[in-house]
Amino acid sequence: MTTLPLDRTALDPRPDLNMQRGACPALSAPMMTGDGLLARVALTDAVTPAQLAGLCRLALRHGNGILDISARGNLQVRGLTEMSAPLLDTNVRALNLPLREGLAVETPPLAGLDDGEIADPRPLAEAIRQEAHGIEGLAPKMSVVVDGQGTLRLSHLLADIRLIAVRSDGGIRWKLLLGGAEATGRIYGLFGETDAIEAAILLLRELAATGGKARGRDLASGLPLNDGAAPSASLFGIFALSDNLCAAGIGPAFGQAQAEDLIALCTEAERLGVRSLKPALDHSLMFFGPRPACKLLVDFAGRKGFITAPGDPRGNIAACPGSPACSSATIATREIAANAAGEYADLLDGSFKLHITGCPKGCAHPQPAALSLCGTADGVSLIAQGKTTEKPFASVAFADTNASLGRIAELVRAERGEGENSAACLARLGPGRLAAAVMSGRS
Ligand code: SF4
């Protein structure tokens, strides 16, 4: 008989319910949503396909069998109950996964295997993780990004502290930015590796001293704006790596999958000799293995309805779980997203992410978007070139959502200039023209 370690769940089977909006639903502190409790499983390293399949079986046993891969590449198990959430916690820990506890220090999905990167960011990230261990009082969503500037970047992820490898006369240095995405962060300084670790830790201590109130952007006033960022490449498709390895970026549509489908994908990956995988940003899973195995896995995943190529319009939509999964949602975001991907593929050309959100919180895409549809109490707001909290250019009834998007797609089709992509066309048309198009079909 196996003896389970004595922990608080043995004494009290109820988890610490974390109902606060904006808080991170960690494994031991699940968050209430429209379809029950949601627990987050954040990993610091790759796992085997068998380990992910094991996690999926736990999602079936303890939850409703639905898993999300978040925009930042965290796994989320949905549909847990007060009784089952602590059991999931205990069972997940028994899988021996590289679970992240504490501060999120993120590196790009191909870090350390990417011949194109200026520097391997993992040692620096690991040193920050270790040094930050004893720092108490950081904001729950505090995050550090360490980016070696390889094929896949974390440039659009928001970060409190961001370190980017750069080449300089003195060799490789790390540019430290505070707050925002890479293009909107503020330059704090340029450091060698050891000094970069020290600077990041000092800043974290300064932020912690505010008792979780301050974020990276709060330390950035007066600092110069970073001068732009290279656009992030699509996570989907096959990437050549060092040591004759390849990575295959595969994702469920709109970041959500049935556990059975992921188990089938993992079983096939194992059969083909794919060695490991990582949940990655943009709701993707990055599988690592020999090129033929990756190629066959991509074919299999495509047949099963996963996103496998950059051109898939579903990969160009950021949709939160929406109704009925989230109790704050007023619209079925994924139904609208599926319709948009099927009907308006030409609008979704990869130049921007169409943001479809159940409420203004904008979980799926906290950054500004060229076009957002946001559920409200009365209908749907349409926002151009901004965050979902900004003033909409039009508001329509729930029933008019798809037709309104259709009118925008039609306008872009008609007005698109030679060689102009959808993002540029939407920006050029501006909110006035977009509003006129939306209102044109209404009596
Ligand atoms: S953005 Fe979506 S998932 Fe987030 S709270 Fe609002 S409805 Fe829920």
Boltz pocket constraint, residues with backbone or C-beta under 6 A from the ligand:
constraints:
  - pocket:
      binder: B
      contacts: [[A, 320], [A, 321], [A, 322], [A, 326], [A, 327], [A, 328], [A, 329], [A, 330], [A, 357], [A, 358], [A, 359], [A, 360], [A, 361], [A, 362], [A, 363], [A, 364]]
      max_distance: 6.0
